Amino acid sequence: MAETALLIMDVQQHVVEHYAPDPESLLPALERAGAAARAAGVSVVYVRLGYREGLPEVSRRNRGFAVAAGSREFYDDSPSTAIHAAIAPQPGDIVVTKKRVSAFTGSDLDVLLRSLGVTQLVLGGIATSGVVLSTLRQAADLDFGLTVLRDGCADPDDEVHRVLLDKVFPRQADVLEVDDWIASLRADA
């Protein structure tokens, strides 16, 4: 299991409050996944979005991030960018800060994973159509094996969420319920 990492992405205070349609089921599912990963020797990596004071990393040409220009909500030191307390990182977990939608863009995630010898990624987070999709695509291009946790992802658009999990992601990843992934960890132990 040392070759596997669980990525819990963008499950930050602001994101949970504004984009998770059902945090009461998402957060416990991710907490179970994290606990099982740690018990099995799987690296747990939290990915968060955060910017420097004044947002110098945000181009005005980038429609998705330019809307943050007048806000402090995504500053590195803002409480709104903290990992949600219900799934807070534990000792030994790793936190990576990214600058764009994909967990790889603007972060040291690729270097970190390769240094750890990770070849398999398990993905969960908010939003399915954002960080999960972008990270899955980039990770596939980087030749990582992939699993997506169906109930470990959330999106404000139910239909987009369903299409991605049922039709798009299975082309590049296994799509499993958290409890099925946990059972597979126990079977491999």
C-alpha positions in Angstrom: 0.0 0.0 0.0 3.0 2.3 0.2 2.6 2.9 -3.5 -0.8 4.4 -3.0 -1.9 7.8 -1.9 -5.4 9.1 -1.0 -5.9 12.7 -2.2 -8.6 14.6 -0.3 -9.0 17.7 -2.4 -10.5 21.1 -1.8 -12.4 20.1 1.2 -11.9 23.5 2.7 -14.2 25.5 4.9 -15.4 27.9 2.2 -15.8 25.1 -0.4 -17.8 22.8 1.9 -20.1 25.7 2.9 -20.8 26.8 -0.7 -20.4 23.8 -3.0 -21.0 20.6 -1.1 -24.7 19.7 -1.5 -24.6 17.0 1.3 -21.7 17.6 3.6 -23.4 15.4 6.3 -22.6 12.3 4.1 -19.5 13.5 2.3 -17.4 14.4 5.3 -17.9 11.1 7.2 -17.2 9.2 4.1 -13.9 11.0 3.6 -13.1 10.7 7.3 -13.6 6.9 7.0 -11.4 6.8 3.9 -8.6 8.7 5.6 -8.7 6.5 8.7 -8.6 3.3 6.7 -5.8 4.7 4.5 -3.6 5.5 7.5 -4.3 2.1 9.1 -3.2 0.4 5.8 -0.1 2.5 5.4 -1.5 4.6 2.5 -0.3 8.2 2.4 -3.0 10.7 3.0 -2.5 14.0 1.1 -4.8 17.0 1.5 -4.9 19.4 -1.4 -6.1 22.9 -0.8 -6.4 26.1 -2.8 -4.6 29.1 -1.5 -3.1 32.4 -2.7 -0.6 35.0 -1.6 -1.8 38.4 -0.3 -3.1 40.4 -3.3 -3.6 37.2 -5.4 -0.6 37.7 -7.7 -1.0 34.2 -9.1 -4.5 35.0 -10.5 -4.6 36.2 -14.0 -7.5 38.5 -15.0 -7.8 36.4 -18.1 -8.7 33.3 -16.0 -12.5 33.4 -15.7 -12.7 30.9 -12.9 -10.3 32.5 -10.6 -10.5 36.2 -11.5 -13.8 36.3 -9.5 -11.7 35.9 -6.3 -9.8 39.1 -7.0 -11.8 41.2 -4.7 -12.0 38.7 -1.9 -9.7 37.5 0.9 -11.5 34.1 1.1 -8.8 32.3 -0.8 -5.7 33.9 0.8 -3.4 31.3 2.3 -3.9 32.6 5.8 -7.7 32.9 5.6 -9.8 30.6 7.9 -11.9 29.9 4.8 -9.0 28.0 3.1 -8.4 25.7 6.1 -9.2 22.0 5.7 -12.6 21.4 7.1 -12.3 20.5 10.8 -14.4 17.3 10.4 -11.6 15.8 8.4 -8.6 17.7 9.6 -5.1 16.3 8.8 -3.6 14.0 11.3 0.1 13.7 12.2 2.0 12.3 9.2 -0.5 13.5 6.7 0.7 15.9 4.0 -0.9 19.2 3.0 -0.3 20.6 -0.5 -1.3 24.0 -1.7 -2.3 24.4 -5.4 -2.9 27.5 -7.5 -5.4 26.2 -10.1 -8.1 23.6 -10.5 -5.9 20.5 -10.9 -4.1 19.4 -7.7 -0.9 19.3 -9.8 -1.0 22.8 -11.2 1.0 25.3 -9.1 1.9 22.7 -6.5 4.7 20.3 -5.7 2.3 17.3 -5.7 4.0 15.5 -8.6 7.5 15.8 -7.0 6.1 14.7 -3.7 4.3 11.6 -5.0 7.3 10.5 -7.1 9.6 11.0 -4.1 7.3 8.7 -2.0 7.2 6.1 -4.8 3.4 6.5 -5.3 2.0 5.0 -8.5 -1.7 4.7 -7.5 -4.0 7.6 -6.6 -7.3 7.5 -4.9 -9.3 10.7 -5.4 -12.0 12.4 -3.4 -13.1 16.0 -3.0 -15.2 19.0 -4.1 -16.1 19.5 -6.8 -16.4 16.4 -9.0 -16.5 18.6 -12.1 -13.6 20.7 -10.9 -10.6 19.4 -8.9 -11.5 15.7 -9.2 -12.0 15.9 -13.0 -8.9 18.0 -13.6 -6.7 16.0 -11.3 -7.9 12.7 -12.8 -7.1 13.8 -16.3 -3.7 15.2 -15.4 -2.8 12.1 -13.3 -3.8 9.8 -16.1 -1.5 11.7 -18.4 1.3 11.3 -15.8 0.6 7.5 -15.8 -0.8 7.1 -12.3 -3.2 4.3 -11.7 -6.5 5.8 -10.5 -9.5 5.2 -8.3 -12.3 7.7 -7.6 -14.3 7.4 -4.4 -17.9 7.8 -5.6 -19.3 8.9 -2.2 -16.1 10.8 -1.5 -16.8 13.3 -4.2 -19.5 16.1 -4.3 -20.6 18.6 -6.9 -23.3 21.3 -6.8 -24.7 19.9 -10.1 -26.2 16.4 -9.5 -26.4 15.6 -13.2 -22.8 16.5 -14.0 -21.7 14.6 -11.0 -23.6 11.5 -12.2 -22.3 11.7 -15.7 -18.7 12.0 -14.6 -18.9 9.2 -12.2 -20.9 6.8 -14.4 -19.7 7.6 -17.9 -16.5 9.7 -18.0 -14.3 8.6 -15.0 -14.6 4.8 -15.6 -12.7 5.3 -18.9 -9.6 6.1 -16.8 -10.3 5.0 -13.3 -12.0 2.5 -11.0 -15.0 4.2 -9.4 -15.7 2.7 -6.0 -17.8 3.5 -2.9 -15.6 4.4 0.1 -16.7 1.2 2.0 -15.8 -1.0 -1.0 -12.4 0.7 -1.3 -11.8 0.2 2.4 -12.8 -3.5 2.0 -10.2 -3.8 -0.8 -7.5 -2.4 1.5 -8.4 -5.1 4.1 -8.3 -7.8 1.5 -4.9 -6.7 0.3 -3.5 -6.6 3.9 
